[in-house]
Every structure is written in structure tokens, then in C-alpha cells.
Amino acid sequence: MTPGGDPAVILGKGRKASSTGVAGRATLDGLLRRAAEIRPAARALADAPNRPHLIGGEPRQLTWAELDQLVDALAGHLRQMGMPTDAVVATQFAMSSEAVIALLALSRAGCITAPIPLGWGRRETAAHLQRLGARAILTAGRIGPLDCADMMRFAAAETFSVRFVLSLGGPALDGVIPLDDVLAATDGAQRVELERPDNPADHVAIITADAAAEGHFGVARSHNEVVAGGLAAFMAGVPDEHFVFAAALAPDTFAGMALQIVPWLMSGGTLIAHPPLALRIILDRLAADGVTHAVLPVAAAGAVLGCPLAQRPALRHLALLARRPAGDFDLTEAEADRLAVDVFHGFGEAAIVRTLKGTPGMLMLGPDIHTSGGGQSPILVESRIGADGTLELRGAMVPHAAFPPGAENGLPPFWSVDAEGFRQTGFPAATDKQRKTLTIGSREAGIVSIGGRRFPEAGLRATYAEAGGEIAPVVRPDPLLGERVAGVVGDGRAIVGLADRLVDSGLTPLGIPGGTRQAGQLPFEDTRPREEPPLLDPLSESHSALAQLLSVARAAAGY
């Protein structure tokens, strides 16, 4: 049975087929269609100029009408290939025009997008594909030094359900079907319309990946739930059709979509897609692109706030994503320049919550009235402290149903909420009931979070044990990444060759200390061509922090 076969699963527990939700009947591709009809000749989507160095291909500049036509062409091709309605299609892209086109085309074709996080290895990817029952993979050819299409075809070979591996960009590979020609010839593209008997916005749009102590699992969201998250960001920045977004978060998480793609679709403005984080390029382009809204990891706050007004003359709103409690910022100059700054805290894939102004580490206790119109329905997000002292969240952006259908009847991990719709996040929290605020702890038990990528700690240690006997990774706090794998402990003879064995196992590169894969050009900071750096010692403590930083920087994760 496909996920679309049971309306109760698609709509979520306790939700009726007649409910309209935050978005009414609007789907993600429906928002695109509306913008294309209202402002067909306006600039909609552009790639940053450093795209050729990172993912190849020339930067695109698309109007709303051109974007709509590209989405129709790709959606029509997917339907012609026999992709069934509500089929799960795994994707892997950096923030780029292809990432946006793929998401909207899959939505228009009636498929479910399941982004695979950048930084995952073959091991995590294959297990996740099997868990979701993915029917196809649509991926970039490469992202920096990462050969995405090559890794995906080997992961697909381990997954019985995958019928196609499709790519946009990159070299031709055996077993991979390139779709670049589909985007190159769109003149004859037919308008694609998918009719559903019930509310199309209540069907699953995306499945993002999260982690629990037992392993990774999928978090399915309807169009309504995705738009609810985007509405929180939209109400913070209040963009309109004249605004220009600089988007630098990876599009493979709920936060990446809610903070960047949905507000842009709702406003009808322009989105500048920045691939893996190169902060100098972003700062250089603020004035050149006329950027009014920027969406960045919280680690980039100091650089943006510290640059002179002449370098950011049009910037009016800065949205920052934090995955752990953010430090205090000096907003004196920003306020004088009429620059509004909002920090959104991402709690795994449960929700994004805006922190209180002037207190980046504090959240509102109860309904977030800043994003919900004084607490009136719909409540986008609401917080409380559970009996175990951890943060719990519910609201219009928080999913209700497990995925795949019936997962809740099996062994964990799977998505679940309590009878009141609250999701246990696992983050320790303390309340100040007099001020009606929450203070969040920095670590969720059993989870290693490296640059916003979450991994089960037990699974990471088990992989090390398999690769080297009694070998254990050393996980340490990191001021920028949150945590990092700093080295290993165990039998010295068993450690020899350990890094190579870990690479061969398909483990995420983020879990391997050192720099076995750091040769060649790296898209970190200055992305212009440079001399090839020497290989680093794969188990050197002195190099491990730099290697981890480079790995995550090229993934543009929310630090």
C-alpha cells in the first residue's frame, strides 16, 4: 500500500478530511503557481556566483514563469516514468536552483520528497531508504568534493524498493539516469495538475530525517504543517514581493525549508540560493544582490552584524538558525541601522521556535503569541515542560502521524506524540513561570549532534566496535559545531587502518576523526581555486577539529 492509500495516515491522527489547516488547500507547488500567475516576469530564483566551484554548472537566473515551466517539465517527466502518486522519492542537494526545482516538481507530481542530509554516508543512507520504502532517488551529481550520485547508486543497490536513480548535474554514471535534458528543453512542457478527492494540502509533502537513541527515523509533514513552520518565519520578517532572500541553510531539514523556501513562496520575492556555506561570498553579495532578508546559521551572526552598513545597505531582517542555546549578541548597531534579528531554535525535526528578543537562549512558555496572533487559533507552536524535565512541543507545525504507515506498531524509533499532541524533544529545560519563559539545555541524551547533523551515539560506537574491535570514538563539545569526534581510544594495533575501515563501512565522514577525505578544493570560506592541500593524518588530534569543521561547512548545516 502506498502512503496515500489511507487518508487517516496522510491527514494525521484525529484530523478530519474536511479540515483546512493553516494553508487551506494550498500546496507548495500551488504557492509557486499563484506567484507565477501574479508576477510571471519578476525575478524568482537565482544561484549564487560561486555555484560553479561547488556543484558545477552555470548559475541560473529564473523568473516566476520560467521556474513554473521548469517545474511542470520535470513533474511531467516523472509522471511519464510511471512514478505513482504518493511515491517516496529521496533527494540530496545543496541549496541551489536544482534543490528548489526538485522539491516543487515532486510536489506537483504528487510524490513525497525525502531529503537525505548532506554529510550522511552510504551506511546511514541505505538504511533510511529501506525504512521509508523509497521508490526513486533524485540527486545532485556532486556537491563540492562529495560525489552524491555515485554514493546514491551504491546505496540504491542495497535497497530493493528503489527503481530509479536520477541526477541533475554531474558526470554520466552506470545506473544513474541524467535529467539535465528535461530542464534544458521546456518549451513543450504541458501544465501538470493533480486532482485529489480530498484536501491536497493534508497529504504528506516531505519526510525529513531525525534521530533517537535507537537510530534514525522519518518525520512526515503535510503541506499544511510545512507551511505552518514557514508562516512563523514569514511573520517574523514580513517580506513582500520586492524583498530579496539570501538563503544559505541546507534544504534537507524542516528548518531549512520553513525558514527559507516557504516564506519566499508566500511573498513572491526573489531567492538567492547559496550552496555550502562560504561566508565571504555571502557577505560580498549582500550589497550586490540588494539582499533584504538573510537566513544563516547562528555562527554567522557576528560576521554579518559586524560588517559596515555600506556592505549591507538593504538588509532589513536576519533570521538565524541555532541547534543549541545561542550566546548573547550585541544588537546596538543593528537596531540603529533598523536591522531586525530573530534567532530560531531547531529542536531536531520537531519544530522551529523563535527565541525571545534580547535573550537568544530563552523561549516563551506556552503558546508562542509572537507567531500566532496573540495566541489565537491556529497555534503554530506551543511549549511546556514534561514530567521528566524535558521540553515538549505541539502546534500546527508539529506532525502527528508516524511514517511509514504502521510504524507505530513496530519497534522504535518512530515519530510519536502524546494524547494532547505534544512531542517529547529530549532537550532538558527549566522554566521561569513568573516570566513565562523556558531555558533550554544544550544536549539531548543519546544523540551526537555534529554541525546540526544528528546521529545515535550508540550506533556510532557500534560501528567503531565493528571496525576495530574494542575501539571507541571520543566525542567532545565544540564551540562551533556543538560536538565533534575528536579521536579514538582502544588497542593501538587495532587503530591502525581504522579510518580506512570506517570509510569502507559507509559511515558518515562526520563521524571519522581527521581528514582522510580532505584533499582537493574545499568550499569553506574562500571558494576560489587554490593549491591542493596535503592529506591530513586521519587520526591526528591536532587536525580533527579542522577536518570536522570543513566537512560540516561544505554541507551548510545549521550549526
Secondary structure as GFF3:
##gff-version 3
##sequence-region A 1 559
A	DSSP	three_ten_helix	3	5	.	.	.	ID=ss1
A	DSSP	alpha_helix	7	11	.	.	.	ID=ss2
A	DSSP	alpha_helix	28	38	.	.	.	ID=ss3
A	DSSP	beta_strand	43	47	.	.	.	ID=ss4
A	DSSP	alpha_helix	51	54	.	.	.	ID=ss5
A	DSSP	beta_strand	61	63	.	.	.	ID=ss6
A	DSSP	alpha_helix	64	80	.	.	.	ID=ss7
A	DSSP	beta_strand	88	92	.	.	.	ID=ss8
A	DSSP	alpha_helix	97	108	.	.	.	ID=ss9
A	DSSP	beta_strand	112	115	.	.	.	ID=ss10
A	DSSP	alpha_helix	122	132	.	.	.	ID=ss11
A	DSSP	beta_strand	136	140	.	.	.	ID=ss12
A	DSSP	alpha_helix	148	157	.	.	.	ID=ss13
A	DSSP	beta_strand	164	168	.	.	.	ID=ss14
A	DSSP	beta_strand	177	178	.	.	.	ID=ss15
A	DSSP	alpha_helix	180	184	.	.	.	ID=ss16
A	DSSP	three_ten_helix	200	202	.	.	.	ID=ss17
A	DSSP	beta_strand	204	212	.	.	.	ID=ss18
A	DSSP	beta_strand	215	222	.	.	.	ID=ss19
A	DSSP	alpha_helix	223	237	.	.	.	ID=ss20
A	DSSP	beta_strand	244	247	.	.	.	ID=ss21
A	DSSP	alpha_helix	254	256	.	.	.	ID=ss22
A	DSSP	pi_helix	257	261	.	.	.	ID=ss23
A	DSSP	alpha_helix	262	267	.	.	.	ID=ss24
A	DSSP	beta_strand	270	273	.	.	.	ID=ss25
A	DSSP	alpha_helix	279	288	.	.	.	ID=ss26
A	DSSP	beta_strand	293	297	.	.	.	ID=ss27
A	DSSP	three_ten_helix	298	300	.	.	.	ID=ss28
A	DSSP	alpha_helix	301	306	.	.	.	ID=ss29
A	DSSP	three_ten_helix	309	311	.	.	.	ID=ss30
A	DSSP	beta_strand	317	322	.	.	.	ID=ss31
A	DSSP	alpha_helix	332	336	.	.	.	ID=ss32
A	DSSP	beta_strand	340	347	.	.	.	ID=ss33
A	DSSP	beta_strand	351	354	.	.	.	ID=ss34
A	DSSP	beta_strand	362	364	.	.	.	ID=ss35
A	DSSP	beta_strand	366	367	.	.	.	ID=ss36
A	DSSP	beta_strand	382	385	.	.	.	ID=ss37
A	DSSP	beta_strand	390	394	.	.	.	ID=ss38
A	DSSP	three_ten_helix	407	409	.	.	.	ID=ss39
A	DSSP	beta_strand	423	432	.	.	.	ID=ss40
A	DSSP	beta_strand	437	440	.	.	.	ID=ss41
A	DSSP	beta_strand	447	450	.	.	.	ID=ss42
A	DSSP	beta_strand	453	456	.	.	.	ID=ss43
A	DSSP	alpha_helix	457	468	.	.	.	ID=ss44
A	DSSP	beta_strand	471	478	.	.	.	ID=ss45
A	DSSP	beta_strand	482	490	.	.	.	ID=ss46
A	DSSP	alpha_helix	492	495	.	.	.	ID=ss47
A	DSSP	alpha_helix	498	504	.	.	.	ID=ss48
A	DSSP	three_ten_helix	509	511	.	.	.	ID=ss49
A	DSSP	alpha_helix	541	553	.	.	.	ID=ss50
###
